[in-house]
């Protein structure tokens, strides 16, 4: 195999990037791999192919490379993958915000769809809760950039991330892995597998992942901020023929996250309390601690593969998944009851996919059918304390409950035909029927929190009780042409289309729906039309080259995307009684924008200076570069085009990384040392610029030193993350009056003006500080 040595940041493969493996079983250089005629194999097109033959922008990381780099969860690959953002969503360790090439979604409320598809062993995760996947017993992670609608369906408009777990070995095996480091990080993973006979294997992993907080909640004794308290497990049963002509793989996983709630750092003093800004950005004064933070995610999957003939293979992928998250969200991060949001997210999904794969001499491809039934429920209070006409009554509460049922099916096909040894053409398409049924209940309550969250609040008014249904259909085509002047080089041009599902704004407020017929009454149809938003689509064009030469592997991709009907989720304060005080906030989601994206991605890796310090020694380099120019062409607000004042969120213009590595033969093993410097330019947190939350460009420095025994039994590592201890904002909340260009409005006295609550909300969440830890692994 052409394999890449990668310690977290050494890129393992991108589009075509052959590289260097870190595990002794893969311990070949790129040059050695070429001499043996092996290739990196990925499944970007839902069938096993050499990375060099895939006309798709793909970056792949091996599980062994990630483990040696000390990568802890799926967000670790974001720093070294061009034009990709993967990060924790504000209040928890488990909910994922994902953006690829400017497309994604950071609002986890049921009713909003992801723009990046997350897959675990080809099972699509329908919701972002529980999608920050911890890394253990991983075969590889593939990142597919650009719309993947033809082969992966709805909600892969920006791209897809594939998390592939390891197959069970044919012999008994036990593996132990432990980590200990700063902030009392203590991780342990035990994996055991055994064959019951030549056709049946069973195995499983148990993981305990813990860490003290980077800061503390100064208002609640014993509660930390940014800590980790996770138990996780995975079990697998495999049976079939020894040659894998027939294989059934049944797996189950369970994760329980009981970490303390992640609360933000206030960037402004309290307007009422006068509470000053804290000196430590990881500390908080948040007063809300009910319900107790508790996240559960679990699922079952069955993958069946059967070779029908020498050229035909049938696959079936069946899955059921569910998760449940209780989380207290304290927007103002102060002890006062002001924009306190206790919340519950519940999700359940059942999916079935069939694929018929054909592997002929010149024609290769597949046809398939996919079905998903999912239900997602969100319930939350917005507790605003004692205000307005309710002065003297405890806790005005704007309660929202959203229930979204999704039923979607699709048929798809994708085929590649080799016109000659040098030219290939690929065509594909997918038809999708997507039905959304949403119920939205909004009530005004008094008495603090709702009974669901341990309070005694009761409703005094129902302001929205909506029940709506919509059907969306779409056809996503794909086409490419590839030219291989030699076995080590490929040029390609491709076109692909993707779409993200529509729906109804889950925070919609019937009181602010437009009275279009001016009769003084908001009809059901007027509310329906106001809540509804349509699917968004993107047409993407790519030109790419990838190849290897003189011990160097490289890939360059240029892309252009035309983004239409862009869904813009927003929130506005609601002053229903005209007293000048916002009692609640409401969602207003529109297809108000069009945008274009154009950019370049480049990746390179090489191993050189072989033998410079004795047998087995060498140096290596891996570099990545991502550039994206994303601009709104139209962005309508109140019938005015403000596109020149809007920015693409969570999408830095530049993403780069460089990794230098050295390998030595030491003490009956190999010692690998790597250091990675990554850079992300200015990042806008939302479409409207924020002087408080937008993060200026910054760099992160990581390093690893790992020794592996020659027999692959022992590993010992020392890892450092963010060695310069850079503080950088990853997300946040802002409810302040601002002008169209984001400039904050202020009173004559210089104070900000809140649009929700009375203390003022400008709260930031930060990336991890410097962490240093040691790791050890043992195989039996």
C-alpha positions in Angstrom: 0.0 0.0 0.0 1.0 3.6 -0.5 0.5 4.7 3.0 1.3 7.9 4.9 3.0 8.2 8.2 1.0 10.6 10.1 0.9 11.7 13.7 -2.3 13.5 14.0 -1.2 16.2 11.7 0.8 14.3 9.2 -1.8 14.1 6.6 -2.6 10.6 5.7 -4.0 11.0 2.3 -5.7 13.7 0.4 -7.4 13.1 -2.9 -4.4 11.1 -3.9 -1.9 11.7 -1.2 0.1 8.5 -0.7 2.1 8.7 2.4 3.9 6.9 5.2 2.4 4.5 7.7 3.1 4.6 11.4 2.0 1.1 12.3 4.7 -1.6 11.7 2.1 -3.6 9.7 2.0 -0.6 7.3 5.6 0.5 7.8 6.5 1.2 4.2 7.7 4.4 2.7 5.8 5.9 -0.3 8.6 4.8 -2.5 8.5 1.3 -1.2 4.8 1.2 -1.6 5.1 2.2 -5.2 7.7 -0.5 -5.8 5.3 -3.1 -4.4 2.4 -1.8 -6.5 0.1 -1.1 -3.6 -2.3 1.7 -3.2 -4.3 3.6 -0.5 -7.8 2.2 -0.6 -10.8 4.3 0.3 -14.6 4.0 -0.2 -15.5 7.5 -1.1 -17.6 6.2 -4.0 -19.2 3.5 -1.9 -16.9 0.9 -3.3 -13.2 0.1 -2.6 -10.9 1.9 -4.9 -7.4 3.2 -5.0 -7.3 6.8 -3.9 -5.4 7.6 -7.1 -8.4 6.6 -9.1 -11.1 8.6 -7.3 -12.0 11.9 -8.9 -13.2 13.3 -5.5 -11.4 15.6 -3.0 -10.7 13.1 -0.2 -8.5 13.3 2.8 -8.0 10.0 4.8 -6.5 9.5 8.2 -5.5 6.0 9.5 -6.5 4.9 13.0 -2.9 4.1 13.8 -1.7 7.5 12.7 -4.4 9.2 14.8 -3.5 7.1 17.8 0.2 7.8 17.6 -0.7 11.5 17.2 -2.7 11.5 20.4 -5.9 12.5 18.6 -8.7 12.3 21.1 -11.9 12.9 19.0 -13.0 13.6 15.5 -12.5 17.4 15.8 -8.7 16.7 15.9 -8.5 16.3 12.1 -9.9 19.8 11.5 -6.5 21.6 11.9 -4.9 19.6 9.0 -7.7 19.2 6.5 -8.1 22.1 4.0 -11.3 24.1 4.2 -12.8 22.1 7.0 -14.2 23.1 10.4 -15.1 20.5 13.0 -15.7 21.7 16.6 -17.8 21.2 19.7 -21.1 23.1 19.7 -21.0 25.5 22.5 -22.7 23.9 25.5 -21.6 20.2 25.4 -18.7 17.9 24.6 -20.8 15.8 22.4 -22.7 17.9 19.8 -20.8 18.6 16.6 -20.6 21.7 14.4 -19.3 20.9 11.0 -18.5 23.0 8.0 -16.8 22.0 4.7 -16.1 24.6 2.0 -18.4 27.2 3.6 -21.4 24.9 4.0 -22.7 23.6 7.3 -25.0 24.2 10.3 -24.3 25.2 13.9 -27.8 25.3 15.3 -28.6 21.9 16.9 -32.3 22.4 17.3 -34.6 19.8 15.7 -35.9 21.1 12.4 -32.5 22.4 11.1 -30.6 20.0 8.9 -26.9 19.4 8.8 -24.8 20.5 5.8 -22.1 17.9 6.3 -23.0 14.2 6.6 -21.4 12.2 9.4 -21.3 8.4 8.8 -20.2 5.6 11.2 -19.6 2.4 9.2 -21.8 3.8 6.4 -24.6 4.7 8.8 -25.8 8.3 8.5 -26.1 10.2 11.8 -29.3 12.2 11.3 -28.6 14.7 14.2 -25.5 16.5 15.5 -26.1 15.4 19.1 -23.6 12.6 20.0 -21.6 13.2 16.8 -18.3 14.3 18.4 -17.0 10.8 18.0 -14.2 9.8 20.3 -11.3 8.0 18.5 -10.7 4.4 19.6 -10.5 1.2 17.5 -10.8 3.3 14.3 -9.6 1.9 11.0 -9.7 5.3 9.3 -11.5 8.5 8.9 -12.3 9.9 5.4 -13.2 13.5 4.7 -15.0 14.0 1.4 -15.0 17.7 0.4 -17.7 19.1 -1.9 -21.3 17.9 -2.4 -21.8 14.2 -2.1 -25.6 14.1 -2.8 -25.4 11.4 -5.5 -23.9 8.7 -3.3 -24.6 9.9 0.2 -27.9 11.7 -0.2 -29.5 14.7 1.5 -27.5 16.9 3.9 -24.1 16.2 2.4 -24.2 19.5 0.5 -20.8 20.6 1.9 -19.3 17.1 2.1 -19.2 14.0 4.3 -17.0 12.6 7.1 -16.8 8.8 7.3 -15.7 7.1 10.5 -14.8 3.5 9.8 -14.2 1.1 12.7 -11.7 -1.8 12.6 -12.6 -5.3 11.5 -12.1 -8.0 14.0 -8.8 -10.0 13.6 -8.7 -13.7 12.9 -6.8 -14.5 16.1 -7.3 -13.7 19.8 -6.2 -10.2 20.6 -6.3 -8.0 23.7 -5.2 -4.3 23.5 -4.8 -1.8 26.4 -4.3 1.9 25.9 -3.9 4.5 28.6 -3.4 8.3 28.7 -2.6 10.6 31.5 -1.8 14.3 31.3 -2.6 17.9 32.3 -5.9 18.8 33.9 -5.9 15.3 35.3 -6.7 13.8 31.9 -7.0 10.0 32.4 -8.2 7.9 29.5 -8.3 4.1 29.3 -9.4 1.8 26.5 -9.5 -2.0 26.6 -10.3 -4.0 23.5 -10.7 -7.8 23.4 -11.6 -10.0 20.4 -11.5 -13.7 19.7 -12.5 -16.1 16.9 -15.2 -18.7 18.0 -14.3 -20.7 14.9 -13.1 -20.0 11.4 -16.4 -18.3 10.5 -17.4 -16.4 13.7 -15.6 -13.6 15.6 -16.6 -11.6 18.5 -15.0 -8.5 20.1 -15.6 -5.3 22.0 -14.0 -2.2 23.5 -14.7 -0.3 26.7 -13.5 3.3 27.0 -13.2 5.6 30.0 -12.4 9.1 29.0 -12.0 11.8 31.7 -10.4 15.1 32.3 -10.7 17.9 34.9 -12.0 21.2 33.8 -10.0 23.9 32.1 -11.8 26.3 34.4 -14.4 26.3 37.2 -17.9 27.5 37.7 -17.2 30.2 40.4 -20.9 30.4 41.2 -21.6 26.6 41.9 -19.1 24.8 44.2 -17.8 21.6 42.8 -18.8 22.3 39.2 -16.0 22.5 36.7 -16.1 24.1 33.2 -14.8 22.3 30.1 -14.3 19.0 31.9 -14.9 15.5 30.5 -16.7 12.5 32.1 -17.4 9.9 29.4 -18.0 6.1 29.4 -18.2 4.5 26.0 -18.4 1.0 24.6 -18.6 -0.9 21.3 -19.3 -4.5 20.6 -19.1 -6.4 17.3 -20.1 -9.9 16.1 -18.9 -11.0 12.7 -19.7 -14.2 10.9 -19.4 -15.4 7.3 -17.1 -17.2 4.9 -13.3 -17.1 5.5 -12.8 -15.4 2.1 -15.3 -12.7 3.0 -17.5 -13.7 0.0 -20.3 -13.6 2.6 -20.0 -11.5 5.7 -22.4 -10.3 8.4 -21.2 -7.6 10.8 -23.4 -6.7 13.7 -22.3 -3.9 16.0 -23.6 -1.9 18.8 -22.3 1.2 20.6 -23.1 3.2 23.7 -21.8 6.5 25.0 -22.7 8.3 28.3 -21.4 11.8 28.8 -22.0 13.2 32.3 -19.6 16.1 32.0 -20.5 19.3 33.7 -22.2 21.8 31.4 -19.9 23.9 29.2 -20.6 27.5 29.9 -19.2 30.5 28.2 -17.0 33.5 29.1 -18.8 36.9 29.3 -17.1 39.5 27.1 -18.9 42.4 28.7 -19.8 43.4 32.2 -23.3 42.7 33.5 -25.6 45.6 32.7 -27.7 45.2 35.8 -25.4 43.3 38.2 -22.3 45.1 37.2 -20.4 41.8 37.3 -17.0 42.4 35.8 -15.4 40.3 33.0 -13.5 37.4 34.5 -9.7 37.2 34.0 -9.7 33.5 33.1 -11.6 32.8 29.8 -12.3 29.2 31.0 -14.1 30.2 34.2 -17.7 31.1 34.4 -20.3 32.4 36.8 -23.3 30.6 35.2 -26.1 30.1 37.7 -28.2 27.5 35.8 -27.4 23.9 36.7 -30.7 22.2 36.2 -31.3 19.8 34.6 -28.1 18.0 35.2 -26.1 17.7 32.0 -26.5 14.1 30.8 -26.0 12.9 27.2 -26.7 9.3 26.1 -26.2 8.0 22.6 -26.5 4.5 21.4 -27.2 2.4 18.3 -27.2 -1.0 16.5 -26.2 -1.7 13.0 -26.0 -4.7 10.7 -23.8 -4.7 7.6 -24.2 -7.6 5.2 -22.0 -8.3 2.2 -22.7 -11.2 -0.2 -20.8 -11.9 -3.4 -23.4 -13.1 -5.9 -21.0 -13.7 -8.8 -17.5 -12.8 -9.6 -18.7 -9.3 -10.6 -21.8 -8.7 -8.5 -21.9 -8.0 -4.8 -25.0 -7.3 -2.7 -24.8 -5.1 0.4 -27.3 -4.3 3.1 -26.9 -1.7 5.8 -29.5 -1.7 8.5 -29.4 0.6 11.5 -31.2 2.0 14.5 -29.9 4.9 16.6 -31.1 7.1 19.4 -29.8 9.8 21.7 -31.0 11.9 24.5 -29.4 15.1 25.9 -30.4 17.1 28.9 -28.4 20.3 29.0 -28.6 23.6 31.0 -27.7 26.6 28.7 -27.0 29.8 30.6 -26.7 32.4 27.8 -25.7 35.3 30.1 -23.3 33.2 32.1 -24.2 34.9 35.3 -26.0 33.9 38.6 -29.0 36.0 37.7 -32.0 34.4 36.1 -31.7 36.1 32.7 -31.9 34.1 29.4 -31.5 30.8 31.2 -32.4 27.9 28.8 -32.8 24.4 30.3 -33.1 22.1 27.3 -33.8 18.5 26.2 -32.9 17.0 22.8 -34.3 13.6 21.9 -33.6 11.8 18.6 -34.3 8.4 17.1 -33.7 7.0 13.6 -34.1 3.8 11.7 -32.5 3.4 8.3 -32.1 0.8 5.6 -29.9 0.8 2.6 -29.3 -1.7 -0.2 -26.5 -1.6 -2.7 -25.8 -3.8 -5.8 -22.2 -3.3 -6.7 -20.8 -4.3 -10.1 -17.0 -4.8 -10.7 -16.4 -5.5 -14.4 -13.2 -5.2 -16.4 -14.1 -1.8 -17.8 -17.4 -0.9 -16.1 -17.6 -0.5 -12.3 -20.3 1.0 -10.2 -23.4 0.5 -8.1 -27.2 1.1 -7.8 -28.9 1.5 -4.5 -32.0 2.3 -2.4 -32.0 4.2 0.9 -34.8 4.8 3.5 -34.7 6.8 6.7 -37.4 7.3 9.3 -36.4 9.7 12.0 -38.0 11.7 14.8 -36.4 14.6 16.6 -37.8 16.5 19.6 -36.5 19.6 21.3 -38.0 21.1 24.4 -36.6 24.2 26.1 -37.5 27.0 28.4 -36.3 30.6 28.0 -36.4 32.0 31.5 -36.1 35.8 31.6 -36.7 36.4 35.3 -39.2 39.0 36.6 -40.0 41.7 34.0 -42.7 44.0 32.7 -46.3 43.5 33.7 -45.4 40.3 35.6 -43.3 42.3 38.2 -43.4 40.4 41.4 -44.1 37.0 39.8 -41.3 34.5 39.7 -39.7 33.7 36.3 -41.3 34.6 33.0 -40.7 31.6 30.8 -41.1 31.3 27.0 -41.4 27.6 26.5 -40.9 26.0 23.1 -41.4 22.4 22.1 -40.7 21.2 18.6 -41.3 17.7 17.2 -40.0 16.9 13.7 -40.8 13.6 11.9 -38.8 12.8 8.8 -39.5 10.1 6.2 -37.1 10.1 3.3 -36.3 7.6 0.6 -34.0 7.7 -2.4 -32.7 5.6 -5.4 -29.3 6.2 -6.7 -26.6 4.9 -9.1 -23.0 5.8 -10.0 -20.9 4.1 -12.7 -17.4 4.5 -14.1 -16.4 3.3 -17.5 -12.8 3.0 -18.7 -12.7 4.3 -22.2 -9.0 3.3 -22.4 -6.1 2.8 -20.1 -5.9 6.5 -19.8 -9.5 7.9 -20.0 -12.4 7.1 -17.7 -15.9 8.7 -17.4 -18.2 8.5 -14.4 -21.9 9.4 -14.2 -24.4 9.1 -11.4 -27.6 10.4 -10.1 -29.9 10.3 -7.0 -33.6 10.9 -6.7 -34.8 11.8 -3.2 -38.3 12.2 -1.7 -38.1 13.9 1.7 -41.3 14.4 3.8 -41.1 16.6 6.9 -43.9 16.7 9.5 -43.4 19.4 12.2 -45.3 20.4 15.4 -44.3 23.6 17.1 -45.8 24.5 20.5 -44.9 27.8 22.2 -46.3 28.8 25.5 -45.8 31.7 28.0 -45.3 30.3 31.5 -44.7 31.8 34.9 -43.0 30.2 37.9 -39.5 29.6 36.6 -38.6 26.3 35.0 -41.0 23.8 33.5 -41.8 20.6 35.4 -39.7 18.7 32.8 -36.6 20.5 34.2 -37.5 20.3 37.9 -39.5 23.5 38.2 -43.2 24.4 38.8 -43.9 26.8 35.9 -47.4 26.7 34.4 -48.7 28.1 31.2 -50.8 31.3 31.1 -51.0 31.6 27.3 -50.4 29.4 24.2 -49.0 31.6 21.5 -48.2 29.0 18.8 -49.6 25.5 18.2 -48.6 24.6 14.7 -48.9 21.3 12.8 -47.5 21.3 9.3 -46.3 18.9 6.7 -44.2 19.4 3.6 -42.7 17.2 0.9 -39.6 18.0 -1.0 -38.1 16.1 -4.0 -34.8 16.5 -5.7 -32.5 14.9 -8.3 -28.7 15.2 -7.7 -26.6 14.4 -10.8 -22.8 13.8 -10.8 -20.4 13.5 -13.7 -16.6 13.4 -14.1 -13.9 12.6 -16.6 -10.4 11.3 -15.6 -7.2 11.2 -17.5 -4.2 9.1 -16.3 -1.1 9.8 -18.5 0.7 7.2 -16.2 -0.2 5.0 -13.3 1.1 7.6 -10.8 -0.7 10.7 -12.1 -4.4 11.6 -12.7 -6.1 14.7 -13.9 -9.9 15.0 -13.5 -12.8 17.4 -14.0 -16.1 16.9 -12.2 -19.6 18.3 -11.6 -21.7 17.4 -8.6 -24.9 18.7 -7.1 -26.1 18.5 -3.5 -29.1 19.6 -1.5 -30.0 20.2 2.2 -33.6 19.4 3.3 -36.2 22.1 3.9 -38.6 22.3 6.8 -40.3 24.6 9.3 -38.6 27.0 11.7 -38.6 25.1 15.0 -38.6 28.4 17.0 -41.3 30.1 14.9 -43.7 32.5 16.7 -47.2 32.8 15.1 -47.6 36.3 16.5 -45.0 37.8 14.2 -46.2 36.0 11.0 -47.0 38.6 8.3 -50.7 39.5 7.9 -50.4 39.3 4.1 -54.1 39.9 3.4 -54.3 42.7 6.0 -57.5 41.4 7.6 -56.1 41.6 11.2 -56.0 37.8 11.6 -53.1 35.5 10.9 -54.5 32.5 9.1 -53.0 29.0 9.2 -51.7 29.4 5.6 -50.0 32.7 6.5 -48.3 31.0 9.5 -47.4 28.0 7.4 -45.8 30.1 4.7 -43.9 32.1 7.3 -42.5 29.0 9.1 -41.6 27.1 5.9 -38.2 27.2 4.4 -37.2 25.4 1.2 -34.2 23.1 0.5 -30.9 24.7 -0.4 -28.8 23.5 -3.3 -25.2 23.8 -4.6 -23.7 23.1 -8.0 -20.1 22.3 -7.7 -17.3 22.2 -10.4 -13.8 20.8 -9.8 -10.6 20.5 -11.6 -7.9 18.3 -9.9 -4.6 16.6 -10.2 -3.0 14.1 -8.0 0.1 11.9 -8.3 3.4 10.8 -6.9 6.9 11.4 -8.3 10.4 11.2 -6.9 9.2 10.2 -3.5 6.7 13.0 -3.3 3.0 12.6 -3.2 0.8 15.6 -4.0 -2.7 16.7 -4.9 -4.2 20.0 -6.1 -7.9 20.8 -6.5 -9.6 23.9 -7.7 -13.4 24.3 -7.1 -16.3 26.6 -7.8 -19.7 26.3 -6.1 -23.0 28.1 -6.9 -25.0 28.0 -3.7 -28.8 28.8 -4.0 -31.7 29.2 -1.7 -29.3 29.5 1.2 -31.2 28.8 4.5 -30.5 31.6 7.0 -31.6 30.8 10.5 -32.1 33.9 12.7 -33.6 35.0 15.9 -35.4 38.2 16.8 -36.7 39.5 20.1 -40.5 39.5 20.6 -42.2 42.3 22.4 -45.8 41.1 22.2 -47.4 43.7 24.5 -45.5 46.7 23.3 -43.9 47.6 26.7 -40.5 47.9 25.2 -39.2 44.7 26.8 -38.6 41.6 24.8 -40.3 38.7 26.6 -39.0 36.0 24.2 -37.1 35.4 21.0 -38.4 33.8 17.9 -36.9 32.0 15.0 -37.1 33.5 11.5 -35.5 31.2 8.9 -35.6 32.3 5.2 -34.1 31.2 1.9 -32.9 34.8 1.6 -29.5 34.3 0.1 -27.4 33.2 -2.8 -23.6 32.7 -2.6 -20.6 31.5 -4.6 -17.5 29.7 -3.4 -14.3 29.4 -5.3 -11.0 28.1 -4.0 -8.0 25.8 -4.1 -6.8 22.9 -1.9 -3.3 21.5 -2.0 -1.6 18.7 -0.1 1.9 17.3 -0.3 3.9 14.7 1.6 7.4 13.2 1.2 9.9 11.1 3.1 13.5 11.8 2.5 17.1 11.7 4.0 16.8 8.0 4.5 19.6 6.6 6.7 20.8 10.1 7.7 21.1 8.9 11.3 21.7 5.1 10.8 19.5 2.3 9.5 15.8 2.9 9.7 16.1 6.7 10.0 14.4 9.2 7.7 12.8 12.6 7.6 9.3 13.4 6.4 7.2 16.5 5.5 3.5 16.9 5.0 1.8 20.2 4.1 -1.8 21.3 3.4 -3.2 24.5 2.0 -6.8 25.6 1.7 -8.1 28.8 0.2 -11.7 29.7 -0.2 -13.3 32.9 -1.4 -17.0 32.8 -0.3 -19.3 35.7 -1.0 -23.0 36.3 -0.8 -24.4 37.5 -4.1 -27.8 38.3 -2.5 -28.9 38.4 1.1 -32.4 39.9 1.6 -33.4 41.5 5.0 -36.7 43.4 5.1 -36.7 43.6 1.3 -33.2 45.1 1.3 -30.1 43.4 -0.2 -27.4 43.5 2.5 -25.1 40.9 0.8 -22.1 43.3 0.9 -22.5 43.4 4.7 -22.7 39.7 5.3 -19.9 37.0 5.7 -19.7 33.3 5.3 -19.7 31.8 8.9 -17.3 29.3 10.3 -15.2 29.5 7.1 -11.7 31.0 7.3 -10.3 32.2 4.0 -7.0 30.4 4.6 -6.3 27.1 6.4 -2.8 25.7 6.3 -0.6 23.2 8.1 2.9 22.0 7.9 4.3 18.9 9.7 7.9 17.9 10.0 8.8 14.4 11.2 11.8 12.3 11.9 12.1 8.6 12.5 15.0 6.7 14.2 15.7 3.1 15.1 15.9 3.1 18.9 16.0 0.2 21.4 14.5 -2.6 19.3 11.9 -0.2 18.0 11.3 3.0 16.1 11.1 6.5 17.5 8.9 8.9 15.6 9.0 12.7 16.3 6.6 15.1 14.7 5.7 18.7 15.1 2.8 20.5 13.4 2.1 24.2 12.9 -1.4 24.9 11.7 -3.0 28.3 10.8 -6.6 29.5 10.3 -7.3 33.1 9.2 -10.1 35.3 10.5 -13.3 33.4 11.2 -16.8 34.9 11.4 -19.1 33.2 13.9 -22.3 34.3 12.1 -23.3 35.9 8.8 -23.4 39.3 10.5 -19.9 40.3 11.7 -19.4 40.5 15.5 -16.7 42.6 17.1 -17.0 40.4 20.2 -17.1 36.9 18.7 -15.2 36.9 15.4 -11.8 35.3 15.8 -8.7 36.8 14.2 -6.3 34.5 12.5 -4.2 32.3 14.8 -1.7 29.5 14.8 -1.5 26.3 16.8 1.6 24.3 17.5 1.5 20.5 18.3 4.1 17.9 18.8 4.4 14.2 19.4 7.2 11.7 20.3 6.2 8.1 20.0 8.2 4.9 20.4 6.9 1.6 18.9 8.5 -1.7 19.5 9.6 -3.7 16.4 7.0 -6.4 17.2 4.2 -3.8 17.4 3.4 -4.9 21.0 4.4 -1.8 22.9 3.9 1.9 22.2 4.9 4.8 24.4 4.1 8.4 23.6 4.5 12.0 24.7 2.1 14.5 23.2 1.7 18.3 23.3 -1.3 20.2 22.0 -1.5 24.0 21.5 2.0 24.3 23.0 1.9 28.1 22.8 -1.3 28.1 24.9 -3.1 30.2 22.3 -6.6 31.5 23.4 -9.1 31.4 20.5 -12.8 31.7 20.2 -14.7 28.8 18.5 -18.3 29.8 19.1 -20.6 32.0 21.2 -23.8 33.8 21.7 -24.7 37.5 21.1 -28.0 39.2 21.7 -27.1 42.9 21.3 -28.5 45.7 19.2 -26.4 46.2 16.2 -26.4 48.0 12.8 -26.6 46.1 9.5 -22.8 45.8 9.3 -22.5 44.4 12.8 -21.4 47.6 14.5 -22.8 47.5 18.1 -25.3 50.2 19.0 -24.6 51.9 22.4 -26.4 54.2 24.7 -25.3 57.8 25.4 -23.4 56.4 28.3 -21.5 53.9 26.1 -23.4 50.8 27.3 -24.5 48.0 24.8 -28.2 47.6 24.3 -29.6 44.1 24.9 -32.1 42.6 22.5 -32.9 39.7 24.8 -32.6 39.7 28.6 -31.4 42.6 30.7 -27.8 41.8 31.6 -26.7 41.7 27.9 -25.5 38.6 26.2 -22.0 38.5 24.5 -20.6 35.1 25.6 -17.7 33.2 24.0 -16.5 29.6 24.0 -12.8 28.8 23.6 -10.7 26.1 22.1 -8.6 23.9 24.3 -5.6 25.4 26.1 -2.2 23.8 26.2 -2.4 20.1 27.0 0.5 17.7 27.6 0.0 14.0 28.1 1.7 10.7 27.9 0.2 7.6 26.3 1.0 3.9 26.5 -0.3 0.9 24.5 0.1 -2.9 24.9 -1.1 -5.7 22.7 -1.4 -9.3 23.6 
